[in-house]
Amino acid sequence: MKGDFTRNTFDSAMHFSRVLMQQGRVQLDADWNEQADIVLHLLRSLTSDLIGPHGGAGDGFLVQPRKDRANDFLIGSGRYYVGGIMCENDGGDVGYAAQTGVGVDPDLPVIRPGTYLAYLDVWERHLTSHEVPRIRETALGGPDTATRARVEWLVKLLPVDATPPLSFKDYAEFLDFLKRHGRFRLSEGRLMAGVAVNTDMTNACVVPADNRYRGLENQLYRVEIHHGGKAWNGSGDKTIAASFKWSRDNGSVVFPVAGVQVNGGDRVTTTVTLKDLGRDRKTGLAKDDWVELVDDAYVLRNGAQPLLRVLETDSDNMTVILDGEPGPGVGTDPGRHPLLRRWDQRLKTGTTNPANDGALLVQADSTTPDGIWIKLEDGIQVRFEAGRTYSSGDYWLIPARTGTGNIEWPEEGDPRHPSWVQPRGDVHYYAPLALASVDASGKQLTVSKDFRRRIKDITA
């Protein structure tokens, strides 16, 4: 979640049952957020243990024919639980084509004659007052307060062979089916972070100044995969290798967009009109910063368009001129809450992705004992594990603290040996709903198999 947080402290392996506040102590966002995570982990684990990987009562998310419109079907009103997460369709039966993702997410095709597996994709999305203005308290005169997380769901279609008909024996078989068809998010890449160590020490009583985090402020660094792919090992095609971007503020520095204009000519540039240019220099924009133009649709499809470099800023007219142009249609619809997000990497020769998309090359070399350390800034460095595939949107958080001159990162019993850490990211949960066929006219939909699991009313 790209919020202005101190750090994320929840760890299910610690088995904490609650957070206890003490009198006269400083209150931190991390403590309150951990309490919410503890309760949420309990509720969702309990729900999953009782219901299983998916299930619901009544006709919630029932796939039904729709006779008033071709190439469409209805999704039943009600609730359904996937991975312990409650999905609500509380606005009445909704058409498949009425979902916001149709025409945006490539996994939501327009219905054509054929046979489909309809399945439910569920995840949580982080939302700020930029995406949901109503959560901002206007009485404060501008500042925002807390952010929100919202459960998102989409019913997706996967074209399948009509023969033999699908009949999943268990949930694992369904997940394996999604993996074989490239519909399951795989996050197998791992990262190691540390503070650069100067091994050329001549005096054992003197600690070199560069053997520490040298930043002037506490920061929460975010390292995020931009384009997915394999780590580059020094040979082969760089253009298909994974790339990454990083932020010292967890990617939370954003600017609401009022308008986007692409300027043609010998050198294509983009003029973006902003609603504000940040509170101060720390949260503002400057020449040579790298930014990403995003909106609701871009987030929905987990977009990874080229990052754009700031050529010029104009505080009087609230505009910035960017080198290049964003992806088709990104940021042009005000109803999709367009934002300009700042990233903090600086590109150096040999570290860039050949696609010149503003992101850094994910490099890894299994033949080097210590791997390849990639320097970020102020003594912080990271390295990626060789031989793994990295998925777009995967990220790692690195809390950097001035008091210790170090970062908070798991260690293998020795500060000189940081641990490999699995990525964070939007965790998706899936559930099969139905096997349905559409005739040649597109008007007749037949549901041959309802895969939903029904919960019986215990009071009946």
N, C-alpha and C positions, 0 to 999 in steps of 0.2 A: 504494500500500500504506500503510495507516494504522498505521505503526509509529513508535516513538520513535527516529527517525533524525536524524543531524546534517544530512544532505542526500543527494541522489542524484546521483552524479557521472558515471555511465556515459553515453557519447555515441558511438554507432557511427561517426559522421562523423569522430571523432578517430583511428580506426584503431589504437588501442593494442592491443598483443599480450599484455601482462601487466603486473602491478603488482609493483614491486620494493621490499621493505621495507629500511629503512636502520637501522643500529645506533644505539641511544640516542635514537630518535625516539618521539614520541607516537604511539600506535596509535589509529586512528579507525575507526569502523564503516563509514564511506563507502569507505575503501580496500579493506577486505575484501569488501564487497558489490560493488564495481566489479570485483574480480578474478573473482568468481563470474559476474557479468554478461558479462564478456569471454569466458570459457570457454563459457558457455551460448549466447552469440551465435554463436560459432564452430561449436559442435556442431549447433545447429538450422539454421544457414545451410548447412552441409555436407549435412545430412540432406535438406533441402529441394532442394538442387541435384542430389542423386543420385536422390531418389525422385520429386520433383515436388511439386505442391501437396498431394497426398494419395496414400496407397498403403500396402499391408501384405501380409504373407505369410499363407498358410493361410486359415483361416476366421474370422479376427479381425473382429468386428463384422458378420458375415454376418447378414442379416435372414432369419429362418426361421419357418415356420408353427408354431403351437402348438395341438395338438389337445386338450390336457387342460383348456383354459380359453378361454372366449369373449372377444372384444374384447381380445386380447392377442397378442403375438408374441415370439419369442426373439431376443436379440442375442448373436451368436457370441462365444465366449471367445477371447482372443488379444490381439494388439497391432495398432495401426493408427497411421499417422503423418499428422498434419495440420499444414501449415505448419511442418514440421520438428519438431513436438512429438509425443512418444510418448504415445499413449493406451493404457492397459492395462485390459483386462477379464479379470482373473486369478482371478475367483471362480467360474468356470464360466459356462455360458450363463445369461444373466439376462433375465427378462421385462421388456418395456417398462413395464408397470404397476408393477414393483418399483422403478423408479428413484425416487430421493427427490424429484425435481421434479414428478412426476405429481400433479396436484391443487393444486400451488403455483404453478408457472410457467404463465402463460397460453399459452405456446407449446407446452405438452404436453397436448393435449386427450385426453379419453377417446375411445377408438376407437369409431367408429360405422360402419355400412355406407357404403362409398364408396371413392374412390381417393386415395392419399396418396403424397407424396414423403417418404421417411424420410431425414433428413440428420443429420450429426454436428456438434454445436456444442462447441467446445473453447476453454478459457481457463485462466488461472492465478488462484488465489485465495490471498490472504494470510491466514495463520492464526497466532493467538497461543496462549498457554497457556490462555486463557479458552475458546477453541473446542476445543483439544486438550490437556487437562490433563496427559497423559502426557509432554509435552515439558518440563514444569517439573521441575527437580531438587529433590526434597523435602528433600534433605540441607542445602540452603541455608536452610531455615527460612522460606520464603515468597517471596523475590524470584525473578523470572523472568530468563531469559537471552536467548538468541536466539529469533527467530520462524522460521516456515517459510513456503514457498510450495508449493502443491500444484496439480498439473494436474487440472482438473475437466472432465468431459465429460458430455454428455447427448444421447441420440438423440431428436430431435424429429420431429414430423409436421406436414406442411403439406397440407391438403386441396387437391386439384387437379382440374381437369377431365379426365375420362378420354379425351376426344378433342380434338385428336390426342394420341397418347401422347408423353410427354416423351422427348427424346433430345438431351442436351446435347452440342454439338459440341466444346466446350472448357470449361475451368474458368471463364473469364470469363463465358460464357453462363449458367452455374449461379449465379455471384454476382449477375449482373444479374437473374436470376429471383427470388432472395431479396430484392433491393432493391425490386423491383416489388411484392412482397407484404409489405413492411414487416418482414422478418425479418433485415435486415442493419443492424448498428449503424453509424450515421453520426455522425462527430465532425468538424464543420466549423467550430465556433466558435473564435475566437482571443481571447487576452487580452494586455494590456500592463500591466506593473507598474512602479512607480517610487516614489521618495521625493518628497514634496511640496516644491516649490520656491517660496520667497517672492520674488516679483519686485519687491516694494516695498523695495528696498535703497537706502539713502541714503549708506552709507559702503562704498566698495569694499574697504576693508581689514578689514571686519567681516563674518563669515559669520553670518547669522541662525541662532538656536538651533533654529528649526523646519525648517531646510534639511538635515535628516539623520534617520536612524532614531533615535528617542529611547528605545527600549526599554532596560531594564536588563539583559536577558539575550539571548544568542543564541537565535534561534527559527527553526523551519521552518514557515512559514505555509502553510496549505492552503486554496485557494479551490476549492470544489466545486459543480457545478451540482446543484441539488435537483430542481426540476421542469424538464423539458426544454421547449423551445419557442423562439420568436423573441425576440430582444432587443427591449425596448420602446423605441420611438423618439419618445415624447412624445405620440402619438395612438393611437387605437384601443383595443381591449379589453385592459386590464391583466391580467385574470384568466387569459388564455391565454398570457401572456408567461412567459419563463423566469425562474427565481429561483435564488439561490445562497446558500450558507452558508460560513463560514470558521472556521478553527481556528488558533491560534498554535502548536499542538503536533502538527501533521499529523493531527489527528483521533484521536490515540492515547489520549486520556483517556476511559477507559470504566470502567463499574462493573457487575460481574456481578449479575444479577437473581435474587432468590430467590422473588419472588411479585409479582403484579399484581392490583389490585382497582380496578374502576371504580365511583365513587361517584355515584349519581344525585342528583336534586334540581333546584332552580332553576339551579344552576351545577354543571355536570358537572366533576368532578375525578378524578384517578387517583392512588391510593396505591401506590407501588412500594417493596417491601422489597428492600434491597440486601445483598449479602454483605460489602461494605466501602464506606466513604465516601472512599477515597483516602488516600494517605500523609500529605499535608499540605494546606495551603490552596491551593497551586499546582495540585495534582492533585485537588482536592475539588470540592464543589458548594456553591453559594450561591444565595440568593434572586435571582430574575430571570435566572438562567442559562437558556439554551435547550438542550434535550436531545432526543435521538432514540432511541426504543425500537426495537431491531433484534434479529433472530435469524437463524438459518441460512436459513429460508424467505424472510424479508424480503430478505436479501442475494441469494438465488438469483433472485428476480424483479426485482431492482434497484428495490426499493420507494422511494417518495417520499411517505410519509404526513406529515401536518402535524407540525412540531416542537412540543414542548410546553414551556411556561415553568414554572420551578420557583417554587412559591408558598411552600414551607416545607420545612425539613430538620430531622430529629430524629436526632441522633447516638446517643442512648441506645437507641432502638428500631431504628436503621438503616433509616429510612424517609424518603422524600421525597414531598411532595404536589405534583402537577402540574396545571396548568390545562388542562382538556380531557381527551380520551381518545385513545389510540393507535388505529391501524388494527385492523380485526377480527382477533382471534386472535393478534396480534403480542405476543410475550413471554410467552404463557401456557403454553407447552410447555417444561419444563426440558430435555428432550432436544434442543431446538434451540438451546441455549446462548444464552439471551437476555442482552442487554447494554444498558445505558443509556449513550449516547455524548454527550459534552458538546461543544457548539459555542460559539464566543466572540463572535458578532456581537451588537450592541445595536441595536435597531430605532429608527429615527428617522422622523418624519413625512415622507412623500413617497418614502421608500426601500423601504417594505415591499411585499410582494406583497398585492394586495387579498384574496386568499384567506385572509389572516391565518394563514398556516401557519408563522410564525416565521422564514421565509427572507427574504432581501433581493431586491429587484427587479433583474433584469439590465437595465440601461439603456444605450442607445447612440443617438447622434445623428450621422448622416452630414453634417448641414449645419453642424456646429460644427467648425472646423479642428482643435482639440485633442481633440475628442470629449468625453465626460462622465467626469471622474475621480470615482471613488467612494472615499471615505476609509474605511480599515479602522481603524487605530489607530497611535499613535506615529509619525506621518509617512508610513506606508505607504499607498499608494493604487493602485487598479487601474482599468482601463477595458476594456470589451468592444467588440469590433468590430461595427459596424452591419451589418444585412442578412444575418446568418448565423443558422443554427439551432443551438441548444445542446442537447446530449443529457444526460439525467440520468446522473450518475455521472462525467462528465468532470471533471478537476481539473487544477490547476496548483500547483506548489510554489515558494515564495519564501523562500530562505534569507536571514535578516536578521542582520547582524553588528554587534556593539557596537564592535569595534575600528576599523572603517571608518566607522561611522555610516551604512551604506548597505545595500542588498540586492544579492544576486548575481542578475543578470538580463542576458540578451543585449542588446547595444547595437549600433546601426547606426553605429559609428565615432565616436559622440559621446554622452557620458553624459546629455546632455539629450534624447536621442532613443532611448528603449528600443524594442526590437523587439516585433513581434507574435509570439506563441508559440502553437503548436498544443497542444491539451490532451493530457494523459496520460489513462489510464483502462484498464479491463480490455480488452485486445485480444482479440477473438474471432476464431477461425478456423473455417472451415466445410468440410464435405465431403459430397457426395451419397452415399447408401448404396444406396437401392433405390426402385423404383416398385412399390407393392403395392396390391392391391384386397381389400376385405372384403365378403363377401356379406351378404345381408339378415339371415341368422341371427346374424351376427357370429362364427361359429365357423370359417369357412373363409377363410383368407388366402392369396392367390395373388400371388407375386412375379413380375412380368412383366419386370423389368429390374434387373440387379445393376450399380450404378454404381461399385462399388469397383474400384480399380486394384490388380492383383496384382503382387507382387514375386517374381521367380523366384529360387530358391535357386542361387547361383553355384557351389556345390560339387556340384550334381547332375550 
